[in-house]
Amino acid sequence: VSKQLTEPVTETKPEELEQVLAGAARAAAPFGALAPRDRARALVAVSDALRAAEDELVDIAGAESGLPEGRLRGELNRTAVQLRLFAEVLARGAYLDIVLDHADPDFAIGPRPDLRRIKLPIGPVLVYAASNFPFAFSVIGGDSASALAAGCPVVLKSHPGHPELSARTGALVAGALAKAGAPDGVFAVIHGDEAGVSALRDERITAAAFTGSVAGGRALFDIAADRPRPIPFFGELGSNNPVFVTPGAVGARGAEIAQGYVESFTLGVGQFCTKPGLLFLPADHGLEPALTDAVRAVAGGRMLTEKVHRGYQSRYHEIVGTAGVRTLVDGGEAGGLAAVPTLVATDPDTLLAHRHELVEEAFGPLSIVVSYREVAELPGLARELPASLTGTVHLDAADPADTESVRPLVAELQDRVGRLLFNGWPTGVAVTPAMHHGGPYPATTAPLHTSVGARAIERFLRPVVFQNAPEELLPEALRDDNQLGLPRETNPAGESQTWGQAVTG
Amino acid sequence: VSKQLTEPVTETKPEELEQVLAGAARAAAPFGALAPRDRARALVAVSDALRAAEDELVDIAGAESGLPEGRLRGELNRTAVQLRLFAEVLARGAYLDIVLDHADPDFAIGPRPDLRRIKLPIGPVLVYAASNFPFAFSVIGGDSASALAAGCPVVLKSHPGHPELSARTGALVAGALAKAGAPDGVFAVIHGDEAGVSALRDERITAAAFTGSVAGGRALFDIAADRPRPIPFFGELGSNNPVFVTPGAVGARGAEIAQGYVESFTLGVGQFCTKPGLLFLPADHGLEPALTDAVRAVAGGRMLTEKVHRGYQSRYHEIVGTAGVRTLVDGGEAGGLAAVPTLVATDPDTLLAHRHELVEEAFGPLSIVVSYREVAELPGLARELPASLTGTVHLDAADPADTESVRPLVAELQDRVGRLLFNGWPTGVAVTPAMHHGGPYPATTAPLHTSVGARAIERFLRPVVFQNAPEELLPEALRDDNQLGLPRETNPAGESQTWGQAVTG
């Protein structure tokens, strides 16, 4: 145990919070004015600093979260790679979505001025760290990385599950940013719920991002919406991540599916927002032995915090106690913060009759197998479920009829999930240009946006258009000579005369 | 007066509303599934139908709104062109923001699946029509056009200022859409505040758009945020659109600026969201005679509705009655719904001491001249103003020192307006690819988005990513062969190895 763990992190006092917010407000203009490539270099510096401190950080994280070393090293790597992804986004420059309309005396609704559109940073962003990813969704996780990439100062509200790691990572990030030329105040960590709520109410905060529970996220969303001047609140909340398996898939690789499902819902003691909470199997699936064997083979594990453990125990009792639910493997109550996997089974009627108990997320190593009669039933069931971060379909790709049978299900799912995956498992979210980690409420509070992947930067950018601006007062990115070499859409004079002709011939 | 005007439009009854909402929900999937070019053809058909009915629609609009014929014909043209702009957006296809990540066994954080991202329509959209643009921000204005372009059914809440025009335009739009192959229920008009609020609370509505007052827009925003499942609410509310004039600009073309300002703030009886409400002039500007002459030369006009007129009268009395405000031209109280332009003057200290009275939008033909001492004062003044749709700077572009003097002002303004214009006037918003009509609250409730221009479509699109999907279950736009010829970003295997290298060398 390192020395830091013996010095308790204290809650941020109002006067300290005032300093943090004032610093973030002061840093906004100079940080936002950095050229994209200079901010990219700062992100790479932070990425490198994380890697350089890997052993120390993983030590602290392990002691505070109870997560195994291998997982933490992998997560730190993911976090470092994520910072480099945003450096790449800045280097490519398409995120600025620059559009130049040339002045057009013949414009279809009267003379058009010279218009040059760009995206600018929205201002200081408040980020709430999550419990379940001490690195990847915490101090310098996806929300912070994308906000900094956008040019926004970040005020990071630490998660009480890993206070010392938060303080240490925060100091490291702030130091690396300063060394890379970022202004003072661009990054600070605050501790305690009171400071977290006060910051959200403060006029200097212009947007907020959150990953956590529906109850916690909704309470903060309500505060953000209720401000005299409301701000965007990007909350990633709860998700049941249903998985639908066709008869063909059971026939082709039933045992493999049983094994994969159990690994996915028990991974990390079931503490992932993409944990599959519902598995729809045909009634004659015959996989109960394989499923129960696989669940019994998984040892229990320590949950992240007392609060998470308490919440899980409560959901466990609620679910196993629901009439019409059969317990296949009962993990029971384990001692301390531990939880042992539980698997239950039910039918569609029971599921829908007790949707409050069975359909809402159970954060922990418990999942529900639902036996359906025919594939034609599945679209209707999908329609009854709340929106989710993910939806998964297992089918037999070698059988055209089996593949075709899920087309109506896919049509329903694509309207209520952010990621629709086939013949795989939803846990494990790749950090890539195309990734979308989002969905309608309650999956998120902002269905147009993602909290993972390159497009996460869009949450913290606000468009501005310059009209007939003198060249010397334009942002460098909008000047005629395009010295920064950015991708730009250009609309020449006269273009409005042909609008619509491409489709009418 | 046409026959229609003698048949009063009645408020939508609950059972009628239920039919409208059920129809919109049913239309969502088939309408969203149309190929972009087919939806584009439908928009062109609506545009052509509007033009074909121009004489009839302008007649009704004139009788209901009191707006002059020339203005209404111009507005109808703008509305028809706007539909063609969105047809062009669909034909170009970049709005789908398609990103394809190839599967990558060597991905930096473990094997990457095949990921294909696209944007899909969010679902039925509720649009509240505005009073001040019976065509361009009403039944088939920018909000409706962009929602339909995105593939969303539209439920249009009519404005009580032009009920008959709303009903007639609605029937025309629905007819043109049906003829172009759009499904039943894709477009409907509802009347009455009760129906408008009920619709906003209905689970089948997935997003809403509004143009109007701060009070009305905020009340609806609060309802949208307070739903069990909150939805995005794109409100365009109030704006004071400050104009800053340098001493150099006064010297170079003071008389022209006085004339242009008065024309802009009195245009359409001051009933534009981009009306300049504040004109900052150097203390020794000497333009009072030119300003007062110009104001006196503008006749009064009928305001749009009784409610707008009442609101204006109230703001007029509040402003002219504020201590420290000098009335330069007093339009007084005119009879009926009429208003005659009023110009007042004050100083920065009075402005900030009475910000509730003087800084909030006064919707109507009244504006405030503020005399400042030096240009260096302006950034601080700009910082004290609420966010606005526009900010305007008048400078002497031939004088490098005068141009340079506003650099700090421009830096402040770009953080609190959506459009920053130079040596022009904010009224008259071009409908173009680059246009941004938005801004932080209270200019809008959604600072990341625009309600005018090509990018307005983004408000009604939700990203979804397909992971390892069988080719035959992918949306056509995401298939390998790209038969639709859409622009797509492609990220090959191995790319993650070089992330960040472009900036670190």
Interface residues (C-beta under 8 A of the other chain):
Chain A: A28 A29 R37 A40 R41 L43 V44 S47 G74 N77 R78 V81 L83 R84 L85 A87 E88 L90 A91 A94 D97 V99 L100 D101 F107 A108 I109 G110 R112 P113 L115 R116 R117 L120 I122 G123 T206 F221 D222 A225 D226 R229 P230 I231 P232 L395 A397 P400 T403 E404 V406 R407 V410 A411 Q414 D415 V417 G418 R419 L420 L421 F422 N423 G424 G428 A430 V431 T432 P433 A434 M435 H436 G438 P440 Y441 P442 T445 A446 P447 L448 T450 A454 R455 E458 R459 L461 R462 P463 V464 V465 F466 Q467 N468 A469 P470 E472 L473 E489 N491 S496 T498 W499 G500 A502 V503 T504
Chain B: A28 A29 R37 A40 R41 L43 V44 S47 G74 N77 R78 V81 L83 R84 L85 A87 E88 L90 A91 A94 D97 V99 L100 D101 F107 A108 I109 G110 R112 P113 L115 R116 R117 L120 I122 G123 T206 F221 D222 A225 D226 R229 P230 I231 P232 L395 A397 P400 T403 E404 V406 R407 V410 A411 Q414 D415 V417 G418 R419 L420 L421 F422 N423 G424 G428 A430 V431 T432 P433 A434 M435 H436 G438 P440 Y441 P442 T445 A446 P447 L448 T450 A454 R455 E458 R459 L461 R462 P463 V464 V465 F466 Q467 N468 A469 P470 E472 L473 E489 N491 S496 T498 W499 G500 A502 V503 T504
